[in-house]
Amino acid sequence: MTTKTTRGIRNNNPGNIERNSANKWQGRMSREQMTEEQRKETRFEVFSAPAWGIRAMALLLINYQDKHGCSNVRQLIDRWAPPSENNTDAYVSAVAGAVGVAPTQFINTHEYRRMRPMVEAIIRHENGQQPYSSDVIEEGLRLAGVVNPGAKPLVAVPASVTTAAATAAAAGGTMAAVEAAQQLQPVIQGVLPAIQQVNAVAQATTGMPSWLRLAIAIGVMALAGASIFTWWRLRRARKAVSA
C-alpha cells in the first residue's frame, strides 16, 4: 500500500469529509487513539480504519440522492465539492469518466456497479492516489449496505446442509410423505381414543334394534368430534404461546 501522505489517507478519511456535530459516524476514532498528527486535525473527520471512511463516503452520496435529489454525477459532485473551493468541472469529468456515464446521466447510488467506481474516483481525486486494496473498498461499501452482487456470502453454507438439501430434493415425494406423516401423527393419536370408543359402543349394543344402535352411534361420534375439536383448539393455543 502507498505510504499515507495526504491528509485524507492519514485520517482514514479518503473523501475528506468535514466534521459536523449532526453526524455521529460509526468508526470515528477517539482522541485517545489518534496519533499526534491526527490530534492536530481541526476540520476533517478522523476514522479508525479506511473502511469506515469509505462507508461514510458511500452513505453521504446515497443521502445526497435520497434526501436532496442529486440524480447524476454533476449534481452529486457539485454538492460534494462546491465550485467555491474546487475545480468542480474537472472533478465531475474525472468521476463521470470512471463511472462510465455522462455527467448529467441518471445513476442509482444504491447500485454497486455505480457506487464502487465513483468512490474510487473520488478517493483518487481527493488524494492524488487510490491506495486501498479491493477488499478494503468492498468492506467499506458493504458497511454502507452497498454489496457486490457477485461476492460470496459472509456466512458460508456448510457442505452438510447443502448435501442434505440435495438429498431431500432427490427424494422428492418420499421425503414429503415422511414429513406429512410426522405432522399427522399427533392428529392420529388424538383421534384414536374416539375410534376405540365408537367400537366399544358398537360391540355393547349388538342386541339392540338397528335404529337405536344408529342413534347411539351418531351421539357417540358427535361427542368424539367435539372432543377432537377441543383438542385441536388447545393445540393451536399452545403453539401460539410458544411462538
Contacts in CASP RR format, 6 or more apart in sequence:
PFRMAT RR
TARGET T0000
AUTHOR 0000-0000-0000
METHOD contacts of the structure
MODEL  1
MTTKTTRGIRNNNPGNIERNSANKWQGRMSREQMTEEQRKETRFEVFSAP
AWGIRAMALLLINYQDKHGCSNVRQLIDRWAPPSENNTDAYVSAVAGAVG
VAPTQFINTHEYRRMRPMVEAIIRHENGQQPYSSDVIEEGLRLAGVVNPG
AKPLVAVPASVTTAAATAAAAGGTMAAVEAAQQLQPVIQGVLPAIQQVNA
VAQATTGMPSWLRLAIAIGVMALAGASIFTWWRLRRARKAVSA
1 131 0 8 1.000
1 132 0 8 1.000
1 133 0 8 1.000
2 9 0 8 1.000
2 129 0 8 1.000
2 131 0 8 1.000
4 10 0 8 1.000
4 131 0 8 1.000
6 126 0 8 1.000
6 127 0 8 1.000
6 128 0 8 1.000
6 129 0 8 1.000
7 16 0 8 1.000
7 41 0 8 1.000
7 44 0 8 1.000
8 14 0 8 1.000
8 15 0 8 1.000
8 16 0 8 1.000
8 44 0 8 1.000
8 126 0 8 1.000
8 127 0 8 1.000
9 127 0 8 1.000
9 129 0 8 1.000
9 131 0 8 1.000
10 37 0 8 1.000
10 38 0 8 1.000
11 38 0 8 1.000
11 41 0 8 1.000
11 44 0 8 1.000
11 45 0 8 1.000
11 46 0 8 1.000
11 47 0 8 1.000
12 29 0 8 1.000
12 46 0 8 1.000
12 47 0 8 1.000
12 48 0 8 1.000
12 49 0 8 1.000
12 50 0 8 1.000
12 52 0 8 1.000
12 53 0 8 1.000
13 44 0 8 1.000
13 45 0 8 1.000
13 46 0 8 1.000
13 47 0 8 1.000
13 53 0 8 1.000
13 56 0 8 1.000
14 50 0 8 1.000
14 53 0 8 1.000
14 54 0 8 1.000
14 57 0 8 1.000
14 122 0 8 1.000
14 123 0 8 1.000
14 126 0 8 1.000
14 127 0 8 1.000
14 132 0 8 1.000
15 53 0 8 1.000
15 56 0 8 1.000
15 57 0 8 1.000
15 122 0 8 1.000
15 123 0 8 1.000
15 126 0 8 1.000
15 127 0 8 1.000
16 44 0 8 1.000
16 126 0 8 1.000
17 44 0 8 1.000
17 45 0 8 1.000
17 53 0 8 1.000
17 56 0 8 1.000
17 57 0 8 1.000
17 60 0 8 1.000
18 43 0 8 1.000
18 44 0 8 1.000
18 45 0 8 1.000
19 43 0 8 1.000
19 44 0 8 1.000
19 45 0 8 1.000
23 45 0 8 1.000
23 56 0 8 1.000
25 45 0 8 1.000
25 47 0 8 1.000
25 52 0 8 1.000
25 53 0 8 1.000
25 56 0 8 1.000
26 52 0 8 1.000
26 55 0 8 1.000
26 143 0 8 1.000
27 47 0 8 1.000
27 48 0 8 1.000
27 49 0 8 1.000
27 52 0 8 1.000
27 53 0 8 1.000
28 45 0 8 1.000
28 46 0 8 1.000
28 47 0 8 1.000
28 48 0 8 1.000
28 52 0 8 1.000
29 38 0 8 1.000
29 46 0 8 1.000
29 47 0 8 1.000
29 48 0 8 1.000
31 39 0 8 1.000
33 48 0 8 1.000
34 41 0 8 1.000
34 46 0 8 1.000
38 46 0 8 1.000
45 53 0 8 1.000
45 56 0 8 1.000
47 53 0 8 1.000
47 56 0 8 1.000
50 132 0 8 1.000
50 136 0 8 1.000
50 140 0 8 1.000
51 136 0 8 1.000
51 139 0 8 1.000
51 140 0 8 1.000
51 143 0 8 1.000
52 140 0 8 1.000
52 143 0 8 1.000
53 140 0 8 1.000
54 119 0 8 1.000
54 123 0 8 1.000
54 132 0 8 1.000
54 136 0 8 1.000
54 137 0 8 1.000
54 139 0 8 1.000
54 140 0 8 1.000
54 141 0 8 1.000
54 143 0 8 1.000
54 144 0 8 1.000
55 140 0 8 1.000
55 141 0 8 1.000
55 143 0 8 1.000
55 144 0 8 1.000
57 119 0 8 1.000
57 122 0 8 1.000
57 123 0 8 1.000
58 109 0 8 1.000
58 115 0 8 1.000
58 119 0 8 1.000
58 140 0 8 1.000
58 141 0 8 1.000
58 144 0 8 1.000
58 145 0 8 1.000
58 146 0 8 1.000
59 144 0 8 1.000
60 80 0 8 1.000
61 76 0 8 1.000
61 80 0 8 1.000
61 109 0 8 1.000
61 115 0 8 1.000
61 118 0 8 1.000
61 119 0 8 1.000
62 109 0 8 1.000
62 110 0 8 1.000
62 144 0 8 1.000
62 146 0 8 1.000
64 70 0 8 1.000
64 75 0 8 1.000
64 76 0 8 1.000
64 79 0 8 1.000
64 80 0 8 1.000
64 109 0 8 1.000
65 71 0 8 1.000
65 76 0 8 1.000
65 108 0 8 1.000
65 109 0 8 1.000
66 109 0 8 1.000
68 79 0 8 1.000
69 75 0 8 1.000
70 76 0 8 1.000
70 78 0 8 1.000
70 79 0 8 1.000
71 106 0 8 1.000
71 107 0 8 1.000
72 101 0 8 1.000
72 102 0 8 1.000
72 103 0 8 1.000
72 104 0 8 1.000
72 105 0 8 1.000
72 106 0 8 1.000
72 107 0 8 1.000
73 92 0 8 1.000
73 95 0 8 1.000
73 96 0 8 1.000
73 99 0 8 1.000
73 101 0 8 1.000
73 103 0 8 1.000
73 104 0 8 1.000
73 105 0 8 1.000
73 107 0 8 1.000
73 118 0 8 1.000
74 92 0 8 1.000
74 96 0 8 1.000
74 103 0 8 1.000
74 104 0 8 1.000
76 95 0 8 1.000
76 109 0 8 1.000
76 118 0 8 1.000
77 88 0 8 1.000
77 91 0 8 1.000
77 92 0 8 1.000
77 95 0 8 1.000
78 88 0 8 1.000
78 92 0 8 1.000
80 91 0 8 1.000
80 122 0 8 1.000
81 88 0 8 1.000
81 91 0 8 1.000
82 88 0 8 1.000
91 125 0 8 1.000
92 103 0 8 1.000
93 103 0 8 1.000
94 121 0 8 1.000
94 124 0 8 1.000
94 125 0 8 1.000
95 118 0 8 1.000
95 121 0 8 1.000
95 122 0 8 1.000
95 125 0 8 1.000
96 102 0 8 1.000
96 103 0 8 1.000
96 105 0 8 1.000
97 121 0 8 1.000
98 117 0 8 1.000
98 118 0 8 1.000
98 120 0 8 1.000
98 121 0 8 1.000
98 124 0 8 1.000
99 107 0 8 1.000
99 114 0 8 1.000
99 117 0 8 1.000
99 118 0 8 1.000
99 121 0 8 1.000
100 117 0 8 1.000
101 107 0 8 1.000
101 114 0 8 1.000
107 114 0 8 1.000
107 118 0 8 1.000
108 114 0 8 1.000
109 115 0 8 1.000
109 118 0 8 1.000
110 146 0 8 1.000
111 146 0 8 1.000
112 141 0 8 1.000
112 146 0 8 1.000
112 147 0 8 1.000
112 148 0 8 1.000
112 149 0 8 1.000
115 141 0 8 1.000
115 146 0 8 1.000
116 137 0 8 1.000
116 141 0 8 1.000
116 146 0 8 1.000
116 148 0 8 1.000
119 137 0 8 1.000
119 141 0 8 1.000
120 130 0 8 1.000
120 137 0 8 1.000
123 129 0 8 1.000
123 130 0 8 1.000
123 132 0 8 1.000
124 130 0 8 1.000
138 148 0 8 1.000
138 151 0 8 1.000
141 147 0 8 1.000
141 148 0 8 1.000
142 148 0 8 1.000
168 175 0 8 1.000
186 235 0 8 1.000
190 228 0 8 1.000
190 231 0 8 1.000
191 228 0 8 1.000
193 227 0 8 1.000
194 221 0 8 1.000
194 224 0 8 1.000
194 225 0 8 1.000
194 227 0 8 1.000
194 228 0 8 1.000
195 224 0 8 1.000
197 220 0 8 1.000
197 224 0 8 1.000
198 217 0 8 1.000
198 220 0 8 1.000
198 221 0 8 1.000
198 224 0 8 1.000
201 216 0 8 1.000
201 217 0 8 1.000
201 220 0 8 1.000
202 213 0 8 1.000
202 217 0 8 1.000
205 212 0 8 1.000
205 213 0 8 1.000
205 216 0 8 1.000
205 217 0 8 1.000
207 213 0 8 1.000
208 216 0 8 1.000
END
